Amino acid sequence: NGGYMNPLYLTTIALGIFLMGCTFSPSEKPVQEQVAHEQTEEFRISPDVVYGHKFGLALTLDVYQPRQRNGAAIIFVNSGGWVSWIPNFFEQTAEGLRLLTDEELTKMNPILHQISFRPLLAKGFTIFAVRHGSSPKFQMSEIVADLHRAVRFIRFHAEKYGVDADRLGLWGGSAGGHLSILLGTTADIEIPDASEEFEKYQGRVRAVVAYFPPSDLRRLYDNWSPDVRERFPAMWMQEEEYKQYSPLFFASSDDPPTLIIHGDQDDLVPVIEGESMHQALLKSGVKSRFVKIPGAGHGFSEEEADSATAEMLKWFETHLISKQ
């Protein structure tokens, strides 16, 4: 498809889209863990843990563990435009791995201040940062299948990382937010041709946080201009697939508590996407909170991001730590 090589699309990926956000043979062999250099007493980073393979390539996740753990964990869905482009939050040094500061992340890419891991780590949460097979090579069905496997892999290995498998949260922005809510609302879906023990595990999580998430993919796609559509090959689907991968149509009473944060001036993923998902969850009897940030677009300023982070922390503390 010629659209795959569209210069606008390639440029968009190179800049890092605003957080829009085969057979597997998983490796059980643990990756050697390296202690973060400047944060020896605070953080442990386990990079590139393999949770599957496809087309001869590994599907990986990174694990960030604080020294003082609260037993709960956040699965961060690394996805912007349905591409796992978000860079590592650490760097390799001669002494080992070092967790980057917020200032270093912002210098690397101005939007990364929205997804700093430090506030979560400071509260004792373990973080699993998951990458999926990216568009345009992989389409929506494969992206979603990757993440269902990743959640089950994490649940299966939770004890190894000092985590309670029943106290997991999902978090992502835009495409990552869409995928987080979709995973939360379709947790019981079976993995086709499951062959590994972990793939047969339950995929449920206890809480979800999504920033400016698409919820009705058909409505969103119809709202976009042709040049915007060209930038997101993952949205080039068969008609029946739009509903299949739209979390708005899967809200049910057993879904996890979900926090949605959305700017009311978002011109890429309009605020109706977040609002309608929130209303569908409430109608189904699910605990949901919707936070509208006045004047915010698709991506938050530093002040808006700080506000969103505070809401996110409170939500996860309430639903993953507090006794209810």
C-alpha atoms as one frame of an Amber mdcrd trajectory, in Angstrom:
protein
   0.000   0.000   0.000   1.554   3.277  -1.088   0.230   4.965   2.032   2.783
   3.088   4.113   5.565   5.173   2.663   3.697   8.482   2.677   6.239  11.165
   3.744   3.715  12.818   6.036   3.142   9.517   7.811   6.869   8.853   8.205
   7.496  12.366   9.466   4.668  12.048  11.965   6.116   8.829  13.380   9.609
  10.328  13.513   8.368  13.210  15.604   6.354  10.952  17.840   2.603  11.200
  17.452   0.943  12.862  20.410   0.479   9.734  22.542  -2.076   8.276  20.230
  -0.793   6.833  23.267   1.956 -15.605  13.532   2.517 -17.749  16.108   4.162
 -16.954  19.396   6.891 -18.784  21.146   7.354 -16.924  24.432  10.639 -17.118
  26.262  10.511 -18.060  29.931  14.207 -17.332  30.327  14.559 -14.214  32.485
  16.611 -11.344  31.171  19.512 -10.479  33.461  18.475  -7.541  35.578  20.660
  -4.492  35.905  20.355  -2.110  38.824  19.906   1.517  37.836  23.228   3.305
  38.397  22.295   6.633  39.993  19.227   5.236  41.730  20.704   2.031  43.194
  18.659   2.266  46.375  15.448   3.264  44.621  14.883   1.524  41.292  15.616
  -1.737  39.502  15.165  -1.868  35.727  14.773  -5.122  33.784  14.891  -4.227
  30.075  13.612  -6.192  27.087  11.828  -9.032  28.853  10.511 -11.216  26.029
   6.815 -12.098  26.126   6.551 -13.509  22.604   7.920 -13.667  19.074   6.519
 -12.902  15.641   8.217 -12.909  12.252  11.462 -13.879  13.975  11.421 -10.766
  16.185  10.917 -10.519  19.926   7.988  -8.763  21.537   9.309  -7.117  24.672
   8.449  -5.187  27.798  10.547  -3.325  30.367  10.030  -3.714  34.104  10.630
  -0.803  36.498  10.687  -1.817  40.167  10.963   0.595  43.093  12.856  -0.580
  46.148   9.805  -0.034  48.342   6.990  -1.833  46.505   3.324  -1.650  47.348
   2.504  -4.950  45.635   0.499  -3.357  42.822   1.613  -2.749  39.239   0.746
  -0.555  36.273   0.893  -1.875  32.728   1.834   1.068  30.525   0.708   0.567
  26.928   3.472   2.029  24.777   1.437   3.184  21.805   1.092   6.411  19.846
  -0.805   6.162  16.562  -0.784   2.389  17.243   3.009   2.457  17.014   5.229
   1.573  19.995   7.474   4.573  19.395   7.856   5.928  22.949  11.576   5.654
  23.885  13.096   3.959  26.903  12.919   5.900  30.147  16.453   4.813  30.997
  19.902   4.895  29.452  22.812   2.476  29.425  25.945   3.704  31.192  29.283
   2.046  31.896  28.028   1.316  35.412  24.632  -0.039  34.376  21.176   1.333
  33.697  20.146   4.802  34.836  16.592   6.078  35.065  16.300   9.322  33.129
  15.141  12.444  34.926  11.948  14.215  33.868  14.067  17.068  32.506  16.050
  14.664  30.317  12.873  13.042  29.026  11.326  16.412  28.163  14.496  17.429
  26.323  14.358  14.173  24.364  10.739  14.815  23.382   8.562  17.591  24.885
   5.508  15.366  25.237   7.224  12.824  27.478   6.535  14.900  30.590   2.975
  13.581  30.268   4.028  10.003  30.945   6.807  10.204  33.527   7.084   6.971
  35.524   8.689   8.619  38.544   5.458   9.604  40.353   4.202   6.012  40.155
   7.535   4.556  41.240   7.675   6.978  44.149   4.328   5.566  45.345   5.681
   2.009  45.211   4.066   0.837  41.963   5.950  -1.577  39.729   5.626  -0.616
  36.050   5.522  -2.919  33.044   6.070  -0.865  29.878   4.742  -3.023  27.023
   5.560  -2.709  23.326   3.339  -4.237  20.650   3.848  -5.055  16.995   3.497
  -1.660  15.333   1.509  -0.272  12.441   1.939  -0.250   9.453   3.538  -3.702
   9.507   0.859  -4.992  11.877  -2.809  -4.124  11.821  -5.276  -3.645  14.663
  -6.112  -7.323  15.126  -2.456  -8.204  15.637  -1.771  -5.219  17.884  -4.662
  -6.131  20.177  -3.644  -9.808  20.225  -0.107  -8.841  21.282  -1.416  -6.875
  24.244  -3.815  -9.584  25.382  -0.820 -11.912  25.497   1.268  -9.335  27.351
  -1.345  -8.884  30.102  -1.572 -12.631  30.604   2.213 -12.965  30.606   2.464
 -10.329  33.342  -0.257 -11.977  35.429   1.469 -15.357  35.065   4.839 -13.951
  36.193   3.546 -11.423  38.712   4.958 -13.175  41.777   8.435 -13.168  40.255
   8.332  -9.364  40.227   6.818  -8.990  43.684   3.397  -8.089  42.325  -0.120
  -9.263  43.183  -1.648 -10.553  39.933  -5.041  -9.286  41.096  -3.799  -5.712
  41.573  -2.892  -4.671  38.055  -3.808  -1.415  36.340  -3.666  -0.361  32.684
  -2.584   3.095  31.537  -2.065   4.746  28.162  -2.687   7.862  26.112  -4.606
   8.221  22.829  -3.946   4.946  20.956  -2.536   3.641  24.233  -5.686   4.856
  25.990  -7.895   3.193  23.392  -6.020  -0.078  23.790  -6.075   0.132  27.598
  -9.859   0.517  27.697 -10.329  -2.166  25.028  -8.222  -4.613  27.064 -10.220
  -3.746  30.157 -13.572  -4.295  28.463 -12.594  -7.487  26.589 -10.484  -9.148
  29.278 -12.094 -12.573  28.877 -11.443 -12.883  25.163  -9.678 -16.130  24.288
  -6.326 -16.053  22.517  -6.555 -17.968  19.226  -4.256 -21.000  19.003  -3.017
 -20.495  22.560  -0.175 -22.941  23.147   1.647 -21.536  26.167   0.361 -22.004
  29.701   0.320 -18.257  30.401  -1.867 -17.595  27.350  -4.688 -19.501  29.047
  -4.511 -17.264  32.106  -7.191 -14.717  32.929  -6.600 -11.272  31.408  -8.470
  -9.110  33.905  -7.106  -5.943  35.489  -8.486  -3.984  38.431  -8.326  -0.402
  37.123  -7.772   1.590  33.914  -6.606   5.141  33.227  -6.837   6.552  29.698
  -5.823   9.951  28.368  -7.839  11.237  25.356  -8.814   7.746  24.114 -10.659
   6.855  20.896 -13.714   4.771  21.794 -15.774   4.514  18.577 -13.285   3.934
  15.763 -15.844   4.270  12.959 -17.022   7.643  14.261 -13.440   8.820  14.717
 -12.329   7.701  11.262 -15.337   9.360   9.634 -14.481  12.583  11.481 -10.956
  12.668  10.088  -9.921  14.368   6.873  -8.250  12.249   4.159  -4.761  13.501
   5.063  -5.232  12.536   8.716  -6.545   9.091   7.734  -3.411   8.593   5.668
  -1.263   8.962   8.802  -2.819   6.022  10.672  -2.710   2.739   8.691  -3.942
   0.795  11.735  -7.324   2.440  11.100  -7.564   1.083   7.550  -9.916  -1.753
   8.442 -12.789  -3.764   7.075 -16.143  -2.251   7.997 -16.991  -4.907  10.582
 -13.646  -4.427  12.343 -14.364  -0.860  13.441 -16.973  -2.066  15.914 -14.928
  -5.128  16.856 -12.108  -2.911  18.147 -14.208  -0.071  19.568 -14.422  -0.344
  23.375 -17.612   1.758  23.409 -19.549  -1.346  22.335 -18.110  -3.652  24.999
 -18.969  -1.813  28.212 -20.438  -4.268  30.744 -21.007  -4.462  34.468 -17.848
  -6.478  35.171 -15.465  -3.932  33.603 -12.755  -2.386  35.817 -13.117   1.134
  37.294 -11.978   3.528  34.578 -10.682   7.092  34.692 -10.754   9.068  31.434
  -8.990  12.429  31.066  -9.623  14.502  27.937  -9.022  18.038  26.714 -12.075
  19.854  25.381 -10.089  21.363  22.481  -8.743  18.067  21.133  -9.058  18.242
  17.345  -7.528  14.818  16.627  -9.541  12.704  19.069 -12.583  14.857  19.897
 -13.747  14.980  23.498 -16.932  13.093  22.582 -14.778   9.970  22.343 -13.886
  10.111  26.024 -17.255  11.415  27.177 -19.272   8.744  25.400 -17.048   5.959
  26.766 -17.509   7.335  30.263 -21.287   7.427  29.841 -21.367   3.861  28.465
 -19.451   2.608  31.493 -21.745   4.433  33.920 -24.817   3.065  32.135 -23.388
  -0.439  32.589 -22.923   0.135  36.309 -19.136   0.527  36.162 -17.356   3.020
  38.405 -16.015   5.688  36.061 -14.717   9.230  36.348 -14.380  11.718  33.505
 -12.050  14.697  33.845 -12.364  17.382  31.186  -9.413  19.767  30.949 -10.556
  23.160  29.599  -8.491  24.423  26.691  -6.369  21.271  26.383  -5.775  19.704
  22.992  -4.380  16.334  21.977  -1.547  16.387  24.471  -1.212  18.301  27.702
   0.904  21.287  28.713   3.183  20.815  31.709   0.576  22.189  34.098  -2.195
  20.095  32.528   0.027  17.019  32.647   0.721  17.563  36.355  -3.025  17.737
  36.972  -3.619  14.568  34.949  -0.826  12.752  36.788  -2.352  13.671  40.154
  -5.727  12.290  39.027  -4.086   9.125  37.688  -2.149   8.513  40.913  -5.248
   9.003  43.043  -7.237   6.591  40.881  -4.646   3.834  41.049  -4.066   4.326
  44.770  -7.810   4.087  45.390  -8.423   0.986  43.298  -5.132  -0.906  43.591
  -3.974  -0.135  47.127  -6.842   1.000  49.325  -8.962  -1.732  50.858 -12.479
  -1.489  49.447
